[in-house]
Structure formats: structure tokens, C-alpha cells
Amino acid sequence: MRKLTDFSDGTSLVFRNGRFDNYLVSFVADGNVIHNPTDIEAFTYLHAVVSDADKETTLMKIGTMCLQVSKSTSFSDINFPKFESLAEAKILSFLAAAMIAEERKKKAYFGKYLKMLGCYQIIRLDFTPEEAASWSRGRYAGEITKALQNVRAYLATLQQPRLI
């Protein structure tokens, strides 16, 4: 296990060896694995944590983290935003770790962008967590690429200098 971060409730976020690679994202407490969230579970938690008033702020935080992730990014390299709650810290940290894991997969053509797409679909397009988690399964690469155009356009706006 490689510890990524500790939370105020005594749990930690770690990378563990999974079935396919060394990047299974898990929550542990007292050295014992307590949960390996699936995409549906992570998106359900995100959906529950984000209020209507905070949707755009949360999407901006996730997008800013996404822009920092590459194949060589370590978790400690990410400049995290200020978390408003323990729940937000856990879900955003999990999503950042999941994006790193996606980028490091050998056969992940879209990498971190599929996680970002799921977040975008939940927050901007009002998809259910189940719809967002399963949307790309069985779809052609061209169809996914087309859906990712909106996500990449959104991420490009985060890279624009802001006037005060």
C-alpha cells in the first residue's frame, strides 16, 4: 500500500495492488481496507456532496485537478483547492487519485478524461451516477471523443487568464 493522504476522521486514501495494476484506489483505517469505491459509488457520493449552489465551484475544482494530472503526476504534486468539508476532501481526493490511476493504465485510451466526463455529466448535464458511470461502455471511440469535446472546452476555460 502507498499512502496518498490522511483525513481528519482517521481514514487514509491509498493506492494498492489491484487485479490489473498497482493503482487500486482504496480507503483504509488502522491499516485495514475499508472500501474500494467503484465509479458508481464515487459518482453517487459526488452527487450527494454537491449542492445545487456549489455545482459550478465543485466542477471548477475537479477540472483544475484534472489539468494537473498526467502519467508522471504523483498525488503530492497536485495543488488541491481548499476543501469545504471532510466529505468534499474525500471525494475530490479520491477523484484525483482515480484520474492518476487512469492515466497510468496501459490500455486506457481516454485516461483521466473519462472520470472528468462522468463528473461533468453529473454536475452539468444532470446525469444520474449510474448513467455517468456506465455511459462510455460499449460506445465507439468517435462517440466518446465527441462527448469529450465539451469537457475539453470547459477545461480550456479554466486555463484562460481571469480578469479581476
Buried (B, 14 or more C-beta within 10 A) or exposed (E): EEEBBEBEEEBBBBBBEEEEEEBBBBBBEEEEEEEEBEBBBBBBBBBEBBEEEBBEBBBBBBBBBBBBBEEEBEBEEBEBBEBBEEBBBBBBBBBBBBBBBBBBEEEBEBBBBBBBBBBBBBBBEEBBBEBBBBBBEEEEEEEBBEBBEBBEEBBEEBEEEEEE
